[in-house]
Amino acid sequence: MRPLDGLPSIKFKLGAVIIAAVAVTVIVVETGVRAGVSPVISAVAAGSLSLAMVQMLARGMTSPLREMAAATRVMARGEYGRRVTATSRDEVGELARAFNQMAADLAEVDRMRRDLVANVSHELRTPITALRAGLENLVDGVEPPGPEQLRTMLKQVERLGRLVAQLLDLSRLESGALPLQRRPFEVRALLEDAADESRLHAPHVQVSVAVDEPGLWADGDPERVHQVVANLLENAVRHSPAGGRVEVRAHPDRGRVAIEVSDEGPGIPEEEASRVFERFYRADSARSSSHGGAGLGLAIARWIVDLHGGDIRAERRAPTGCRMVVLLPGATG
């Protein structure tokens, strides 16, 4: 029981406890005198009742402190889901609310720490998978070793090294403090490179590239934009059926460059379309962990696009599928 929660200060609560104890004592003694009870017995009864009432009120006042102590012991074991009751309006209630906020922040930090490991694995898997596919083709004799195949695998190794360095900058990406090596770059060349990598490890899906305007240029960091397109292509080919088609299209859009990646997969449910770019968000249906997950790559893509001052969104594609649209600043070659 916490009958004093409505009082705005602990000083008022202490005053209320004292007044209540005095009132109970006076009432019990006065009642005993009128009933002819011995003053000693009346005093003992009054003291006992006052003590019981003070104990009840004090227990309600200090219960948030006991809850916080118990929650702290649980948090020391790495469990951050415990919360304390914060209905009091006094200083103890403010402390309880601050404690709950601290526990929520610690839980978020712990979740991001665990997701960071998954993020690293997700980002490194793409070039490793492409490199492995190329090596298996050479070992199995599917393709004869030649300069073109070796150059493709060398590009994957180089990209792997760059990705390792980039993933170490995730904390700076989150704060927006990671500097971009911005320069004008040709959009078609970047999209063709990303599509070639995608075809290497997803031969069951047709990947096509179309640029509406010849010589279309964008302004940004081509390596990080490449990372965005590669992430979008990886998600698209993963959710496309065998024999499906993934289309990468670029066109000018009111002074900016729009890059669209469309697939023929199940699409993203409308209720999740606004959340797919949340940091480390993993949907249960279209992006479940059984299909490898896509929330990490989309979160990083959102980070990079935001740093460029651009925009990224998900749209439904008729009759089925998903369309990811990236808007970047335009440039002239």
N, C-alpha and C positions, 0 to 999 in steps of 0.2 A: 504494500500500500504506500502511495506517495501523494498524500493529500496536500502537501505544500508546494507542489510543482508550479502552481500558478503565481507564486510570489516572485518578484523580479530580482531579488537579491538574497544572498545567503545571510546578510545581516538581518533582514526582515524575518527570515525563517528562524534564526536563533531567538530573535525577540518574541516571535509567536510561540516558540517552544517554552520560553520562560514564563510568558503570560499564561499559557495554558496550564503549566505546572502549578503556578501560584493559584490560579482559579480553581483547579481540582482540589488543591490542598484546603483552600478556604471553604469550598462547598462541602467537602467530606467532614471537616472539623465542625462546621456549623450544623450539619445534619446530625452528627454524633452528639453534640451538646443538647440539641433539641430532643433527641431520643433518649437522653440520660445515659449515654455510653461514657465510660471512663475516658478522660482526656488522653491518657496514654494509648489506649486502644485506638481512639480516633486519629491520633497523630501517626501511629504505625500504619493504619489503613490508608490515611491520606498520603503518606510517603510512598507506600507500595504502589498505589494507583498512579501517583505522579511519575514514579520511576518507570512503570510499565508504559505510560503514555509517552514519556520522553524517549524511551527505547524504540517505540514504534515509529515516532516521527523522525528520530535520528536515523533509523535504519532506511527510511525512504529517502532521506537527504543524501546518505552516503552510498546508496546502492549503485549509482553510476560509477563511483570510484572502485567498488568491488568488481563490477563488470569489466572495467578497463584493466584492472589487474589480471583478471582471468583471461581476457582477450590478449593481453601482452604475452602471457605464458604460451598461449596457442600460436601467436605470431612468431615467437622465438623458434618454433618448430617448422616454420615455413608455410603456415596456413594463414591466409589473409582474408578469409571470408567472414570472420566473426565481427559483429557490430554490437554497439551498446545502445541502450535506450536513452534517447536524448529529448525527453519531453519537458524537462525542467527549464525554467526561464532564467535561472540565476547563473552565477559564474561556473558552477559545476556542470550545468547544462551546456554552456558554451564550450567548456573543456571536452564534454562528451561529443559534441558535434565536430569539434576540431579533430578529436581522436578518430571519429568515423571517416572524416575526409582524409586523414593521414593513412588510415588503413586502406581506403580505396586507392589512393595514390601508390602505395606500396604494392598493392595487388596488380595495378596497371604496369608498374615497372617490372614486376616479376613476370607478367605475361609477355611484355615486350622482350625481356631477356630470353625467355624460352622460344619466342617466335623468331628472334634474331638467328638462333641456330638453324631453325627451319628455313629462314630466309636465305642464309648462306648456302645451304644445301640446294635450295630451289634455283638460285642464280647460277651455281656452278654446274648444275646438271645439264643445262642446255649445250654448252660447248663440249663438255665431256662426252655426252651422248652422240653429238655430231662427229667428233673425232673418232670415237669407238666404231661408229658405223662405217666411216671411211676406211679404217684399218681392217675391219672384218671383210669388207669388200676386196681389199688387196690380198689378204691372207687366203680367202676362199677362192680367189681367182675370178671373182665376178667382174672386176675391172683390172686391167694391167697397170702396173705402176708406171706413172708418167709424170711429167712436170706439172700438168694441170691438177692431178689428184694430190700431189705433194704440196702444191701451193695452197690448195683448199684446206688441207690438214694443218699446214703451217699457220694459216690465218686463224684456225680454231685455237691452236696453242697460244698464239699471240692474244687472241680475245680472252682466253682463259686467264692469262696473266693480268690483263687489264681489269677483268672482272674482280679478281682477288683484291686488287688495289682499290677498286671502286666500292666493294662491299665493306671494306674497312672504314669507308667514309660515311656509313649509314647514319651515324649520330649527327654528322654535319649536314647530311641531306635533310634530316628531320628538322633541324633548326634553320635550314635555308642558308647556311653559311658556306656551303661548298662552292668554290668559284667555278664558273663555266668557261671553257675555252671556246668562246663564241667566234664564229666566222661564217660567211656565206658558204653554203654547200649546195650541190646539185641533188635534188630530191630523188630523181630516177635512179642514179647510181647507188644511193643509200638503200632504196627499197629493193633494188635488184640483189644487192649483197645479202640483205636480210632474208629475201625469198630463197636465194640459193642455199643458205644455211638451213632454212626450214625444210626444203626439199630433200636435203641430205639425210635427215633423220625421220622424215615423214613421207616416204614414197607412196603411201596409200592415199594421199590427198593431193589434188591438183592445186598448185599455188600459182596464181597469175598476177601480173603487175601491169597497171595501166596509169599513165600520166596524161591528163587531158591537154595540158599545154606544154609544148616542147620547150626545153630550157627552163623548166620551173626551178627556182632557187628559194631556199629558206635561210633564215638567220638563226643560228644556234650552235650548240656543241654537237657535231655530227656523231661522235662516239656515244654520247648519252642518248641522242635521238635514236641511234641504231639500237640501243638497249631497249628503248620503249617499243619500237616496232618489233624487235625480236620477241619480247614478252607477249605482245598482242598476237603475233603469229603462232607462238607456242600454244597459247590458250585456244586459238581458233582451230588449229589442226588437231588438238587433243579432243575437242568436242565435236569435230566433224565426223560423219560416218565414212566408212571405207568407200573410196570412189567419189567422195564429196569434193567440193570446190571451195577454195578460199581465195577471195579477191582482195588485192591491195590496190587502192586507187588514190591518186593525189590530184588536186585541182586547186586553183586560186579561189579565195573566198574573201572578198572585200579587203584586200591588202594583206591578207594572211594566207597561209598554205594549209589546206585541209588534207589530212591523211586518213583514209578509211580502210579498216580491215573487217571484211564481212565473211561469215562462215555459214554453214548449213546445219549447225548443231541444234540442240533443243532450245537455245536462247536463254535469257536471264529473266526470271519471274519479275513482274512489275514491282512487287513489294520489296525486292532486293536490289533493284536497279540503282537506287540512290545510295546503297551501302557497299557496292562491289569495290569501290576505290578506298574504302576505309583501311587504315593501316592494319595489315595482317588479318583482315576479315576473311573468313572462309564460310561460304554458303553451304547449306546442307544438301541442296539438290543439284543445281547446275555445276557447282564447283566443289563437290564433296571430296574428302580426302582419298576415297577409293579410286578417284580418277586423277590423282596426283596434285590436285589443288591448283588454284590460280590466284588466290587473294594476295599472295606476297608479291608476285610480279606486277599485278595491277596497282598495288599500293606504291611500289617503287616508280612505276610509270607515272603515276599522279604526282609524286614528288618532283620528278625530273621536268615534267610539263609545267608545273607551277613555277619552278625556278626559271623557266624560259619565258614566263609571263603569258603562257598559252592556256589552253583549256582542253579537257578530255571528258568524254561522256559516252555512255552506253545507250544504244537504241535497239529496239526490236526490228527484225528484218522480216518482211513478208515474203513467202508464207511462213517460213520458219527460219530460225537462226538469230544471230546477233551481229550488230554492226558497232564497232568501236571507232569513234571519231576523235581525231587529235587535231587541234588548231595551233599552229605555230606562226611566229612573225615571218613575214615574207622578206625577200631580199632580191637584189639584182646580181647577176653573174658578172 
